[in-house]
């Protein structure tokens, strides 16, 4: 590249959950549409090494990259918006930073010096931030700083940004600050003071934002923009309004209307090409907002009270729904509530059943009952990871007649462990980052529904599990009508099972939701939603 890689840092203030990840992903998408090569990374201030050991109620979904990194769910947004894969280098946590520095100290790499936050921790942060830029693959790197400015956990990252802006020089690094401009109904006014204080806190750490993105429920009048520009020391055109949107997929178009990309490119000293390639994005929005029908899918899981725990699945429904021109309504079903006496009522009227991934014993019998109900009533069914394992348990219990069949994860004493610990996991004791992770090859039988869906014999899908379908039960399951139609060519690990006698019954050990994108919805979800659409039409 003729120009050095440019860096954009996105910080947030006033409150959490303002949508820094969506703003970062939206900006990246419109810069990409202008012809630039862009990627996004997330710096998370928590001390866990990664979110892999976190309860989903703590941090939402744990997203898995192709190279096997367990990462923040925002990386899912980045991939869905950009259609570009992320990696281990795209997510950094405070825990990983400190662990790396401590390991270097133990190896004597600091030659006996006293280890301090500045410069050792901040140097490590700067080095991690620039890994992707040093590859030469990207024109622009967007870095989202997790947390809220003023939080004690974020100080080292803000300090690292200050140093990087100085090191990289003018036009090579800018800061976008996202803040909230609340509307006080009693006063009938928008209030700028929270953003002013947030910027003041950022500036007290030596970082002057170049652009303000203001989350608001009401349009910002010109006098409010003037006031923010004056008190926050930014150009008026760099005060960007971010109104609440109908859908997150509208945000790139809204940021385009606000000229965020033009302001950013001007600040970075880059040309703003006239051509803007957003045809497929606009087509997706058109189909999504104008469905020709609707389907209802029961999502059966143990973390349904926090919808972010299944973020990628829900977004995959949206992508597939747009492809099939239907609105997908999700019925959230807590698996712990599903009993023999109420399963019919809980799943009444649904057009498809998805049994979700997860870990642990809570709610497990409800997943088994949901799988049985879908199988016996010819309702389109998709099981993912633990959902596949429970579909196998259900089949072994009710078709093979092994009434105590189970996974050894749940019942170590079962006499029919149809799901067992993978051989490679039997000597593993550490919990973090030690599962079967990342993309693995799967060979698909040509005489299968899976092959009809994928249209190819070899696929790559992402995994996150320790247990597998035990090979000693494969022949019995297949003889009884559950076919193993996808396997890893090297290990024989079963990745896909289906019941050909059922209209649409599939379960997969991998996580297809991690690969669904706005412009390229995952074929398995498209097949599932299409089957639900046909099921719905046949009911009428």
HUSULUR-V534832 format. One line per field, one symbol per residue. psi: psi as a letter, one per 40 degrees, with the letter a starting at -180 (. if undefined). burial: + if it has 16 or more other C-alpha atoms within 10 Angstrom, else -. A space follows every 10 residues. Layout:
psi: ???
burial: ???
This chain:
psi: idiihihhhh iiidiifefd dddddddddd dddeeihiii ihhheieidi edehhdddea ihihideehh iidddddddd ddehiaadee hhiddddddd ddddddeeee feihhidhed ddddddddde dddeeeeidh hhhhhiahhd hddedddddd ddddddddii eehihhhhih gihhddefih hedddddddd dddeeehhid hhhhhieiih iddddddddd defiideehh hgihidided dddddddefd dddddddefi igidhhgfdd ddddddddeg ieaiihhhhh iefeehdedf dddddddddd dddefihhhh hhhhdeehid eeddddehei eihhhiiaii dheddddddd ddddddefhh hhhhbddddd dddddddede egdehaiedd geeieggdhi hideedehdi dhfeihiahi ihhhhdgidd ddddeidhih ihigidiihh deedddddde ehhgehihdd eehhdhiigd eidghiiida gddeehideg ihdddddddd ddddddddd.
burial: ----++++++ ++++---+-+ ++++++++++ ++++++++++ ++++++-+++ ++---+---+ ++++++++++ ++++++++++ +++-+++-++ ++++-+++-- +---+----- ---------+ ++++++-++- -++----+++ ++++++++++ --++++++++ +++++----- ++++++++++ ++-------+ -+-+++++++ ++--+-++++ +++++++--+ ---+++-++- -+++++++++ +++-----+- +++++--+-+ +++++-++-+ -+-----+-- +--++-++-- +--+++++++ ++++---+++ ++++++++++ ++++++++++ ++++++-++- --++-++--+ ++++++++-- --++++++++ +++++--+++ ++++++++++ +++++++--- -+--++++++ -----+++++ ++-------- --+-++++++ +++++--+++ +------+++ ++++++++++ ---+--+--- -+++++++-- --+++++++- -+-+++++++ +++++++++- ++++++++++ +++-++----
